[in-house]
Amino acid sequence: MAFALFGLAVSPGIAIGYARLVSHALFEVAHYQIREQDVPREIERFESALAAVREELVHLAQESAAPGAPSELSALVHVHLMFLDDPLLVEQTKVLIKERRCNAEWALVQQMEVLVAQFEDIDDAYLRERKQDIVQVVERILRVLLGKPRRIARKGGEEGELIIVAHDLSPADTIQFKNLKIGGFVTDLGGATSHTAIVARSLAIPAIVGLHNARQLIREDDLLIVDGVRGVLIVDPDARVLEEYRLRRRELELERSRLMRLVSARSVTLDDVEIELMANIELPQDIEQVKKVGAAGIGLFRTEYLFMNRDTLPDEEEQFEAYRQVAKAMGGRPVTIRTLDIGADKEAQALIRHAERQAPNPALGLRAIRYCLAEPQLFLTQLRAILRAAHYGEVRILVPMLAHAAEIEQTLALIEEAKAQLKRRRCRFNPHIAIGGMIEIPAAALALGPFLKRLQFLSLGTNDLIQYLLAIDRTDESVAHLYDPLHPAVLRVIAQVIQTAQKAEMPVAVCGEMAGEPKFTRLLLGMGLTEFSMHPAQLLKVKQQVVMADVGELSAKVSRLLRIDDPDRVRELVERL
């Protein structure tokens, strides 16, 4: 009998295939006593299981670094490797084995529950979600201890695709997806920032998370439709629904093929306004995708991913090589490198260990430029690496979370100090590098004077700007529905920043999620925006909107729209643009 489940769509597309259930029901392990003389042997058995899992994860990390593998996978696997060395998990399990003379499986599960409880007490939603990493690592160790290997079969059905159904998925599990014909996957747990969502988007596989009971309700080989656009999972669809979705899937495939024809097309509106479409990247490996869609440059290089999921900080040489690689690969096209934006939903393990306390509200605490100014040696190391890389291409520096004139002055002073240090070392660098500021704090958006006087370009970070304007934590599922890019106040602030910058002849871009949403492209064009920066996967969809737009016509409509206070009316007019 057909039925539908509803969850959160985290990766668009439509998949039709047969269910492959991935079990995680391992934590009801037996508990038994061992003799005193058998304790060393039990600890040795536990250590052998750790070694086997470490070897398996190292192999998976190597596979994830191979050409064609998403760059995010390697970082996610390394998180699990780090947990294998965590004394709170490993050493405390050994202590339990010794003190209680119990079997390794039971001791490991007891310690896992202690650590999971600690994570559940964390206020930050993103960090709280990381408890799943511990669960997934423990599951791998248990499988070795219990002699139960985990594999996904290659068998397919009439549709030729497998749909992975799981309570949750670890990044290591997903490594094998590139070697199998996986159509999509659905999980009971997860949100927009979960590993499942990250991997789904990087592999361009339709996915739905947060279904709660899918793993219990679906049986092996059930025919499934994954609607990654609407967040609907249909189980055992009838012939009519199946044919409807096959048609929709063909239409999506044709649309993707048509979009590829736009790669070489000029990004210019109907009334001959040139629009720059740039790409956001997180790692040097992302350059291949940037080139594939014909981006005009890198509008945002998020450098914090070089610092995350590791025990040590990257030194100047490692950072320099990463930045130089991107600069040279772009062949003279602009590369905007954002300085370290650690804090809020992005944490670096090597920095956390030296933190004195957990900030009560990370989004409002010591993050981004505030953190860098508080740690000048760390900041100077990064600045020297960027300045040196700028010798090899059109590199610019973008500073996040600026709000005060004093922060701008301190930042510029440190950039000058980094230049002086490089001069003393006789290193080659670009002394005339352009410096820009992120506009993502309402105070900055409403008082642009210091930015216009001291900087060379601006970039609107709409994600945080909307979060701060509406007092909504965008990582908190309980209030995420209130996060509204089309709130009248949000639109007026964005339009004001664009118009003020243009009057001062200051280049301004939008690099937040709004820039990559085709439904907002005409709205931003009507506000006067001429530079967008987005995930490479969205670029051609946005270009399609650009080449069909008339800026002169849109400007008049958007000007009227900005005077309206009724949110429903605003939404209606945006849809008509």
C-alpha positions as CSV (number, residue, x, y, z in Angstrom):
1,M,0.0,0.0,0.0
2,A,1.4,3.4,-1.0
3,F,2.1,6.1,1.6
4,A,4.2,9.3,1.8
5,L,6.6,10.6,4.5
6,F,7.7,14.2,4.8
7,G,11.1,15.6,5.8
8,L,13.6,18.2,5.1
9,A,14.9,18.4,1.5
10,V,18.6,19.0,1.7
11,S,19.7,18.1,-1.9
12,P,17.5,18.7,-4.9
13,G,16.5,16.2,-7.6
14,I,14.3,13.2,-8.0
15,A,15.4,9.6,-7.5
16,I,13.4,6.4,-8.2
17,G,14.7,3.1,-6.9
18,Y,14.6,0.3,-4.4
19,A,15.3,0.5,-0.7
20,R,18.5,-0.7,0.8
21,L,18.2,-0.6,4.6
22,V,21.3,0.3,6.6
23,S,21.1,-1.0,10.2
24,H,22.4,0.8,13.2
25,A,20.8,-1.4,15.9
26,L,24.0,-2.5,17.6
27,F,23.9,-0.7,20.9
28,E,21.8,-3.3,22.8
29,V,25.0,-5.3,23.5
30,A,25.4,-8.1,26.0
31,H,26.9,-7.4,29.4
32,Y,29.0,-10.1,31.1
33,Q,31.7,-10.3,33.7
34,I,35.2,-11.4,32.9
35,R,37.8,-12.9,35.3
36,E,40.5,-10.7,36.7
37,Q,43.2,-12.5,34.8
38,D,41.3,-12.0,31.5
39,V,41.2,-8.1,31.8
40,P,44.5,-7.6,29.9
41,R,43.2,-9.8,27.1
42,E,39.9,-7.9,26.9
43,I,41.7,-4.6,26.7
44,E,43.9,-6.0,24.0
45,R,40.8,-7.1,22.1
46,F,39.5,-3.6,22.4
47,E,42.8,-2.1,21.2
48,S,42.8,-4.5,18.2
49,A,39.3,-3.3,17.2
50,L,40.5,0.3,17.5
51,A,43.4,-0.5,15.2
52,A,41.2,-2.2,12.7
53,V,38.8,0.7,12.5
54,R,41.7,3.2,12.3
55,E,43.1,1.2,9.3
56,E,39.7,1.2,7.7
57,L,39.2,4.9,8.1
58,V,42.7,5.8,6.9
59,H,41.9,3.7,3.7
60,L,38.6,5.6,3.4
61,A,40.4,8.9,3.8
62,Q,42.8,8.0,1.0
63,E,39.8,7.1,-1.2
64,S,38.1,10.4,-0.4
65,A,41.2,12.3,-1.5
66,A,41.1,10.6,-4.9
67,P,40.0,12.6,-8.0
68,G,36.2,12.7,-8.3
69,A,35.6,12.3,-4.6
70,P,33.8,15.3,-2.9
71,S,36.3,17.4,-0.9
72,E,34.0,17.4,2.1
73,L,34.3,13.7,2.7
74,S,38.0,13.7,3.6
75,A,37.5,16.3,6.3
76,L,34.5,14.3,7.7
77,V,36.4,11.0,7.8
78,H,39.2,12.8,9.7
79,V,36.7,13.8,12.4
80,H,36.1,10.2,13.0
81,L,39.8,9.4,13.1
82,M,40.2,12.1,15.8
83,F,37.6,10.4,18.0
84,L,39.6,7.2,17.9
85,D,42.3,9.1,19.8
86,D,40.0,10.8,22.2
87,P,40.9,9.7,25.8
88,L,37.4,10.4,27.0
89,L,36.2,7.6,24.6
90,V,39.2,5.3,24.5
91,E,41.0,5.5,27.8
92,Q,37.8,5.7,29.9
93,T,36.4,2.6,28.2
94,K,39.6,0.8,29.3
95,V,39.1,2.1,32.8
96,L,35.6,0.6,32.9
97,I,36.9,-2.7,31.6
98,K,39.4,-2.8,34.5
99,E,37.3,-1.4,37.3
100,R,34.1,-3.4,36.5
101,R,35.7,-6.4,34.9
102,C,33.2,-6.2,32.0
103,N,33.3,-7.0,28.3
104,A,34.6,-4.3,25.9
105,E,31.4,-3.9,24.0
106,W,29.3,-3.0,27.1
107,A,32.0,-0.7,28.5
108,L,32.3,1.2,25.1
109,V,28.5,1.7,24.9
110,Q,28.4,3.0,28.5
111,Q,31.1,5.6,27.8
112,M,29.4,6.6,24.5
113,E,26.2,7.3,26.4
114,V,28.2,9.6,28.9
115,L,29.7,11.6,26.0
116,V,26.4,11.8,24.1
117,A,24.8,13.2,27.2
118,Q,27.5,15.9,27.4
119,F,26.9,16.9,23.8
120,E,23.1,17.1,24.3
121,D,23.7,19.8,27.0
122,I,25.5,22.1,24.6
123,D,23.3,25.1,23.6
124,D,24.7,25.5,20.1
125,A,22.5,23.4,17.7
126,Y,25.4,22.7,15.2
127,L,27.8,21.5,17.9
128,R,25.0,19.5,19.6
129,E,24.5,17.6,16.3
130,R,28.1,16.5,16.4
131,K,27.2,13.8,18.9
132,Q,26.3,11.7,15.9
133,D,30.0,11.5,15.1
134,I,30.6,9.7,18.4
135,V,27.7,7.3,17.8
136,Q,29.0,6.5,14.3
137,V,32.6,5.8,15.5
138,V,31.3,3.6,18.3
139,E,29.2,1.7,15.8
140,R,32.2,0.9,13.7
141,I,34.2,-0.3,16.7
142,L,31.3,-2.5,17.8
143,R,31.0,-4.1,14.4
144,V,34.6,-5.2,14.6
145,L,34.2,-6.5,18.2
146,L,31.1,-8.4,17.2
147,G,32.4,-9.6,13.9
148,K,29.6,-8.0,11.9
149,P,31.0,-6.3,8.7
150,R,28.9,-3.5,7.1
151,R,28.4,-3.4,3.4
152,I,25.8,-2.1,0.9
153,A,25.0,-4.6,-1.8
154,R,25.3,-3.7,-5.5
155,K,22.0,-5.3,-6.4
156,G,19.6,-3.0,-8.2
157,G,16.1,-3.2,-9.5
158,E,14.1,-2.2,-12.5
159,E,14.8,1.5,-12.0
160,G,18.5,0.7,-11.8
161,E,19.1,2.8,-8.6
162,L,19.6,2.1,-4.9
163,I,17.9,4.3,-2.3
164,I,19.8,4.1,1.0
165,V,17.5,4.2,4.0
166,A,19.1,4.7,7.4
167,H,18.5,6.1,10.9
168,D,21.6,8.1,10.2
169,L,24.7,7.9,7.9
170,S,28.3,8.6,8.7
171,P,30.7,10.2,6.2
172,A,32.7,7.0,6.1
173,D,29.6,5.1,5.0
174,T,29.1,7.5,2.1
175,I,32.6,7.0,0.6
176,Q,31.3,3.9,-1.2
177,F,28.5,5.8,-2.8
178,K,30.7,6.9,-5.7
179,N,31.5,3.3,-6.5
180,L,27.8,2.2,-6.5
181,K,24.8,3.4,-8.5
182,I,23.2,5.3,-5.7
183,G,20.1,7.2,-6.6
184,G,19.5,9.0,-3.3
185,F,19.3,8.5,0.4
186,V,16.9,9.3,3.3
187,T,17.5,9.3,7.0
188,D,15.5,9.6,10.2
189,L,17.9,12.1,11.7
190,G,19.7,15.2,10.4
191,G,19.3,18.8,9.5
192,A,20.6,21.2,6.9
193,T,24.0,21.1,8.5
194,S,24.3,17.4,9.1
195,H,26.9,15.2,7.4
196,T,24.2,13.6,5.3
197,A,23.1,16.9,3.9
198,I,26.7,18.1,3.3
199,V,27.6,14.9,1.4
200,A,24.4,14.8,-0.5
201,R,24.9,18.2,-1.9
202,S,28.6,17.5,-2.8
203,L,27.6,14.3,-4.6
204,A,24.6,16.0,-6.2
205,I,22.4,13.1,-4.9
206,P,18.7,13.8,-4.0
207,A,18.3,13.4,-0.3
208,I,15.7,13.9,2.5
209,V,16.6,14.0,6.2
210,G,14.6,14.3,9.4
211,L,12.0,11.7,8.4
212,H,11.9,10.3,12.0
213,N,10.4,6.9,11.3
214,A,11.4,6.0,7.7
215,R,13.9,3.3,8.8
216,Q,11.1,1.5,10.8
217,L,8.4,1.8,8.2
218,I,10.3,0.9,5.0
219,R,11.1,-2.7,4.1
220,E,14.0,-4.0,2.0
221,D,13.4,-3.7,-1.8
222,D,10.4,-1.3,-1.4
223,L,10.1,0.9,-4.4
224,L,10.7,4.5,-3.4
225,I,10.5,8.0,-4.9
226,V,12.8,10.6,-3.3
227,D,11.6,14.1,-4.1
228,G,14.6,16.1,-3.0
229,V,12.9,19.3,-4.2
230,R,9.7,19.1,-2.0
231,G,11.1,16.9,0.8
232,V,8.6,14.0,0.0
233,L,9.4,10.3,0.2
234,I,6.8,8.1,-1.5
235,V,6.8,4.4,-0.7
236,D,5.4,1.8,-3.1
237,P,3.8,4.4,-5.5
238,D,1.1,3.3,-7.9
239,A,1.7,3.3,-11.7
240,R,0.2,6.8,-12.2
241,V,2.4,8.5,-9.6
242,L,5.4,6.6,-10.8
243,E,4.9,7.8,-14.4
244,E,4.4,11.3,-13.2
245,Y,7.7,11.3,-11.3
246,R,9.6,9.7,-14.2
247,L,8.4,12.5,-16.4
248,R,9.5,15.1,-13.8
249,R,12.9,13.5,-13.5
250,R,13.4,13.6,-17.3
251,E,12.4,17.3,-17.3
252,L,15.0,18.0,-14.6
253,E,17.7,16.2,-16.6
254,L,16.8,18.1,-19.7
255,E,16.9,21.4,-17.8
256,R,20.4,20.5,-16.5
257,S,21.6,19.8,-20.1
258,R,20.1,23.1,-21.3
259,L,21.9,25.0,-18.5
260,M,25.3,23.7,-19.6
261,R,24.8,25.6,-22.9
262,L,25.0,28.8,-20.9
263,V,28.6,28.2,-19.7
264,S,30.2,30.1,-22.6
265,A,27.4,32.7,-22.8
266,R,28.0,36.3,-21.7
267,S,26.5,37.2,-18.3
268,V,24.6,40.3,-19.6
269,T,21.0,41.4,-19.2
270,L,18.6,42.2,-22.0
271,D,19.3,45.9,-21.5
272,D,23.1,45.3,-21.8
273,V,24.1,45.4,-18.1
274,E,27.2,43.3,-17.4
275,I,26.7,41.0,-14.3
276,E,29.6,39.3,-12.7
277,L,28.8,35.8,-11.4
278,M,31.5,34.5,-9.0
279,A,31.8,31.3,-7.1
280,N,32.1,30.5,-3.3
281,I,34.6,27.8,-2.4
282,E,35.9,26.1,0.8
283,L,38.9,24.2,-0.4
284,P,41.4,24.3,-3.4
285,Q,39.8,21.1,-4.8
286,D,36.6,23.0,-5.5
287,I,38.3,24.9,-8.4
288,E,37.5,22.2,-10.9
289,Q,33.7,22.8,-10.4
290,V,34.3,26.5,-10.6
291,K,35.9,26.2,-14.0
292,K,33.2,23.8,-15.2
293,V,30.5,26.4,-14.9
294,G,32.6,29.3,-16.2
295,A,32.6,31.5,-13.1
296,A,34.1,35.0,-13.5
297,G,36.3,34.4,-10.4
298,I,36.1,33.5,-6.7
299,G,33.9,35.8,-4.8
300,L,34.4,34.0,-1.4
301,F,37.2,31.6,-0.4
302,R,36.1,30.4,3.1
303,T,39.5,29.7,4.7
304,E,38.3,28.3,8.0
305,Y,37.9,24.9,6.4
306,L,41.7,24.7,6.3
307,F,41.7,25.0,10.1
308,M,38.9,22.6,10.9
309,N,38.9,18.8,11.7
310,R,42.5,18.7,12.8
311,D,44.6,18.8,16.0
312,T,47.1,21.4,14.8
313,L,46.8,24.7,13.1
314,P,48.0,25.1,9.5
315,D,51.3,27.1,9.4
316,E,52.1,29.9,7.0
317,E,53.6,27.6,4.3
318,E,50.5,25.3,4.3
319,Q,48.2,28.2,4.0
320,F,50.3,29.9,1.4
321,E,50.4,26.8,-0.8
322,A,46.6,26.5,-0.6
323,Y,46.0,30.1,-1.5
324,R,48.6,30.1,-4.3
325,Q,47.1,27.0,-5.8
326,V,43.7,28.7,-6.1
327,A,45.3,32.0,-7.4
328,K,47.3,30.3,-10.1
329,A,44.4,28.0,-11.1
330,M,42.1,31.0,-11.7
331,G,44.6,32.4,-14.2
332,G,44.3,36.1,-13.4
333,R,40.6,36.1,-12.5
334,P,39.9,37.6,-9.1
335,V,40.2,35.5,-6.0
336,T,38.6,36.9,-2.8
337,I,40.0,35.2,0.3
338,R,38.0,35.8,3.5
339,T,40.1,35.8,6.6
340,L,39.4,33.3,9.4
341,D,35.8,33.2,10.4
342,I,35.9,30.8,13.3
343,G,33.1,30.8,15.8
344,A,29.3,30.4,15.9
345,D,28.6,27.3,13.8
346,K,32.2,26.8,12.7
347,E,34.8,25.6,15.2
348,A,38.4,24.5,14.9
349,Q,39.5,21.6,17.2
350,A,43.0,23.0,17.6
351,L,41.5,26.3,18.8
352,I,38.8,24.9,21.0
353,R,41.3,23.1,23.1
354,H,42.9,26.4,24.2
355,A,39.6,28.2,24.8
356,E,39.0,29.1,28.4
357,R,35.2,28.7,28.3
358,Q,32.3,27.8,26.0
359,A,30.7,31.1,24.9
360,P,27.0,31.3,26.1
361,N,26.0,32.6,22.6
362,P,28.7,31.8,20.0
363,A,27.0,33.8,17.3
364,L,27.4,37.0,19.4
365,G,30.7,36.2,20.9
366,L,34.4,36.1,20.1
367,R,34.3,35.1,16.4
368,A,35.6,36.1,13.0
369,I,37.6,39.4,13.1
370,R,37.1,39.7,16.8
371,Y,38.9,36.4,17.4
372,C,41.6,37.3,14.9
373,L,42.3,40.7,16.6
374,A,42.4,38.9,20.0
375,E,45.0,36.4,18.5
376,P,47.3,38.7,16.4
377,Q,50.0,36.1,15.8
378,L,47.5,33.7,14.4
379,F,46.0,36.5,12.2
380,L,49.5,37.7,11.1
381,T,50.4,34.2,9.9
382,Q,47.3,34.0,7.7
383,L,47.8,37.6,6.4
384,R,51.4,36.8,5.4
385,A,50.3,33.7,3.6
386,I,47.6,35.6,1.6
387,L,49.9,38.5,0.8
388,R,52.5,36.1,-0.6
389,A,49.8,34.2,-2.6
390,A,48.7,37.5,-4.1
391,H,52.0,37.7,-6.0
392,Y,50.6,34.8,-8.2
393,G,47.2,36.2,-9.1
394,E,44.5,38.7,-8.6
395,V,44.0,38.0,-4.9
396,R,41.9,40.2,-2.6
397,I,41.4,40.1,1.2
398,L,37.9,40.1,2.7
399,V,37.4,40.7,6.4
400,P,34.3,39.2,8.1
401,M,32.1,40.5,10.9
402,L,33.4,44.1,11.0
403,A,31.1,46.5,12.9
404,H,33.3,49.3,14.4
405,A,35.7,51.8,12.8
406,A,38.3,50.7,15.4
407,E,38.2,47.2,14.1
408,I,38.9,48.4,10.6
409,E,41.8,50.5,11.7
410,Q,43.3,47.6,13.8
411,T,42.9,45.2,10.8
412,L,44.6,47.6,8.4
413,A,47.4,48.1,10.9
414,L,48.0,44.4,11.2
415,I,48.0,44.0,7.4
416,E,50.7,46.7,7.3
417,E,52.6,44.8,10.0
418,A,52.4,41.6,7.9
419,K,53.8,43.5,4.9
420,A,56.7,44.8,7.0
421,Q,57.5,41.3,8.3
422,L,57.6,40.0,4.7
423,K,59.8,42.8,3.6
424,R,62.3,42.0,6.4
425,R,62.2,38.4,5.3
426,R,62.6,39.5,1.6
427,C,59.6,37.5,0.5
428,R,57.7,38.3,-2.6
429,F,54.2,39.6,-2.1
430,N,51.6,42.1,-3.5
431,P,51.9,45.3,-1.5
432,H,48.9,46.8,-3.3
433,I,46.4,44.1,-2.4
434,A,42.7,45.2,-2.3
435,I,41.0,45.0,1.2
436,G,37.3,44.6,1.5
437,G,34.8,44.2,4.4
438,M,31.9,41.9,4.9
439,I,28.6,43.6,5.7
440,E,26.8,41.1,7.9
441,I,26.1,43.0,11.1
442,P,23.2,45.5,11.1
443,A,25.4,48.2,12.6
444,A,27.8,48.0,9.7
445,A,24.9,48.1,7.2
446,L,23.5,51.2,8.8
447,A,26.7,53.1,9.2
448,L,28.9,52.5,6.1
449,G,31.0,55.6,6.4
450,P,34.2,54.0,7.8
451,F,33.9,51.2,5.3
452,L,33.6,53.5,2.3
453,K,36.6,55.7,3.5
454,R,39.1,52.9,4.4
455,L,38.3,49.9,2.2
456,Q,38.2,49.1,-1.5
457,F,35.2,46.8,-1.8
458,L,32.2,45.4,0.1
459,S,30.5,42.0,0.3
460,L,27.1,41.4,1.7
461,G,26.9,38.3,3.8
462,T,23.1,37.8,3.8
463,N,23.1,34.7,6.0
464,D,24.3,36.4,9.1
465,L,22.8,39.7,8.2
466,I,19.3,38.2,8.1
467,Q,20.0,36.2,11.3
468,Y,21.0,39.3,13.2
469,L,18.3,41.5,11.9
470,L,15.5,39.0,12.8
471,A,17.2,37.7,16.0
472,I,16.9,34.1,14.6
473,D,19.5,31.4,15.1
474,R,19.5,29.8,11.6
475,T,20.9,26.6,12.9
476,D,18.1,26.1,15.5
477,E,15.3,23.9,13.9
478,S,12.7,25.2,16.4
479,V,12.9,28.8,15.0
480,A,14.3,28.2,11.5
481,H,10.9,28.8,10.0
482,L,11.1,32.4,11.1
483,Y,14.3,33.0,9.1
484,D,12.9,35.1,6.2
485,P,15.1,36.7,3.5
486,L,12.0,38.5,2.2
487,H,11.1,40.3,5.4
488,P,10.6,44.0,4.5
489,A,13.2,45.1,6.9
490,V,15.8,42.7,5.4
491,L,15.1,43.9,1.9
492,R,15.4,47.6,2.8
493,V,18.7,47.1,4.5
494,I,20.2,45.1,1.6
495,A,18.9,47.7,-0.9
496,Q,20.3,50.6,1.2
497,V,23.8,49.0,1.3
498,I,23.8,48.4,-2.4
499,Q,22.6,51.9,-3.3
500,T,24.9,53.7,-0.8
501,A,28.0,51.8,-2.1
502,Q,27.1,52.6,-5.7
503,K,26.7,56.3,-5.0
504,A,30.3,56.2,-3.5
505,E,31.5,54.2,-6.5
506,M,32.4,51.3,-4.2
507,P,32.2,47.8,-5.7
508,V,29.7,45.7,-3.8
509,A,28.7,42.0,-4.0
510,V,26.3,39.6,-2.3
511,C,28.0,36.3,-1.3
512,G,25.3,34.8,1.0
513,E,22.7,32.2,0.2
514,M,20.4,34.8,-1.4
515,A,23.0,35.3,-4.3
516,G,22.6,31.6,-5.3
517,E,18.8,31.5,-5.1
518,P,17.4,32.0,-8.7
519,K,14.1,33.2,-7.2
520,F,15.9,36.2,-5.7
521,T,18.1,37.0,-8.8
522,R,15.7,39.5,-10.4
523,L,15.0,41.1,-7.0
524,L,18.7,41.8,-6.4
525,L,19.2,43.0,-10.0
526,G,16.3,45.4,-9.4
527,M,18.2,46.7,-6.3
528,G,21.1,47.5,-8.6
529,L,23.4,44.5,-7.7
530,T,25.9,43.7,-10.5
531,E,28.1,41.1,-8.6
532,F,26.9,37.8,-7.2
533,S,28.9,35.1,-5.6
534,M,27.4,31.6,-4.9
535,H,28.0,27.8,-4.8
536,P,29.2,26.7,-8.2
537,A,26.2,24.4,-8.6
538,Q,23.8,27.4,-8.5
539,L,25.7,29.6,-11.0
540,L,24.1,28.5,-14.2
541,K,20.6,28.7,-12.8
542,V,21.3,32.3,-11.7
543,K,22.8,33.1,-15.1
544,Q,19.6,31.9,-16.8
545,Q,17.7,34.5,-14.8
546,V,20.2,37.2,-15.6
547,V,20.1,36.8,-19.4
548,M,16.3,37.0,-19.4
549,A,16.2,40.1,-17.1
550,D,15.7,43.9,-17.9
551,V,17.4,45.8,-15.1
552,G,15.7,49.1,-16.1
553,E,12.2,47.5,-15.9
554,L,13.0,45.6,-12.7
555,S,14.4,48.8,-10.9
556,A,11.0,50.5,-11.0
557,K,9.2,47.5,-9.8
558,V,11.6,46.8,-6.9
559,S,11.6,50.4,-5.9
560,R,7.8,50.2,-5.4
561,L,8.1,46.8,-3.6
562,L,10.6,48.2,-1.0
563,R,7.9,50.6,0.2
564,I,5.5,47.9,1.2
565,D,5.3,46.6,4.8
566,D,3.0,43.6,4.3
567,P,5.2,40.5,4.1
568,D,2.6,38.5,2.1
569,R,2.3,41.3,-0.4
570,V,6.1,41.6,-0.7
571,R,6.3,37.8,-1.4
572,E,3.6,38.0,-4.0
573,L,5.3,40.8,-5.8
574,V,8.7,39.1,-5.7
575,E,7.2,36.0,-7.4
576,R,5.8,38.2,-10.1
577,L,9.1,39.9,-11.0
